[in-house]
Structures are given as structure tokens and as C-alpha cells.
Amino acid sequence: MHAEYRETDTERVLTFEREGRTVEIAQNREGYAMLAVREGGTELERYYGFDMALDHAAELLGAPPTALPVPDPASNMGL
């Protein structure tokens, strides 16, 4: 499992890759909007809580949520 955190001009994006699948959790740069869970660039769902978004991402990747490595800069997403 690989995780990468990056910031674009408009979003904070946490990307997880596992066995050829890529899932993103994204939030606006200001950090107050809902978190979007995306796969292949398609938004699947929005969540208020980071834990809920992580649960969905883990489900899509076929892994337990505790297996998702969250880089420190992304740890406050959804707060």
C-alpha cells in the first residue's frame, strides 16, 4: 500500500494505491468542505468525517482502514 499527500491550487488530495487501484480523498484548500472519495477521477461519495472517508477508501481497496498509511500533513483532513 502506498499513500501520497499533495496540495493543488484548489485541493488537498490524499491518494492511496494498492494492487493497481487508486483511490483519492480530496478536500478544498481551506479545509472546511466535505471530503470527496474518488476512484479513477470519478467522485463516488462525500463525507463530513475523515474516518468515514478512510473507511470507504479502504473498502474500495480491499484493505482494513487501519492499513491505510496517512501521512502527517493529511492527518487533519476533515477537521
N, C-alpha and C positions, 0 to 999 in steps of 0.2 A: 504494500500500500504506500502510495506516495501522496503527499499533500504540498500544496504551494499556495501562498498568500500573495496577492498583489493588489495595488490600487491603480485604477484608471482615472481619467478626468472626472468621471461621474459615479464610479462604484468602488466598493471594497469587494474583492472576489476571493473566495476560498475554493480551491479546486482539489478534488480527490481523484486519483487514478488507481484502478485495480483491475487486473486481468483484462486490459483493453477497453474498459469502460471508464468514462469520465463524467463526473457529477460536480456541479458548481453550486455553491451557496453565495448569493450576492446580496448586497445592501447598498443603499446610496451612500455617498461620501460623508454626508452629515451624520449618518449612523442612527437616524431615528425612524426610518421606514421599515416596513415589513421585510423579512428575508425571503428571497426567491430561491427555490430549488430548481435547477435546470439540468437537463441532460441533452447533449448534442445541440446546445443552443436554444432548446425549446423549454420554456418555463412550464413546470409541472404543477407547482403549488406555491403558496405564500404562507409564511408563518410569522407570528409575533415573537416566538421564543426561539433562541438559538438551539436549545436542546431538541425541540421538535424538528427543526430543520436538519440537525445532525442525525436524528433517528430516521428520517426519510432518506437522506443521503446514504446512510448505512444499509438500509433496506434495498435500495436500488443497486448497491454494490455487492450485496450478499455477504455483509460482514456485520458483526455486532457493533453498536455505536461506540463502545469503549475501544475498538480497534482503530478508530479514525484519529490519526495524529493531527492535533490542532496546533499550528504554530502560535507562539506567544502573541504576535500582533493581531491575530484573529480572535483571540480568546474573549474579547469584549464585544463581539458582534451580537446584535440583538438587545443590547442593554440600553 
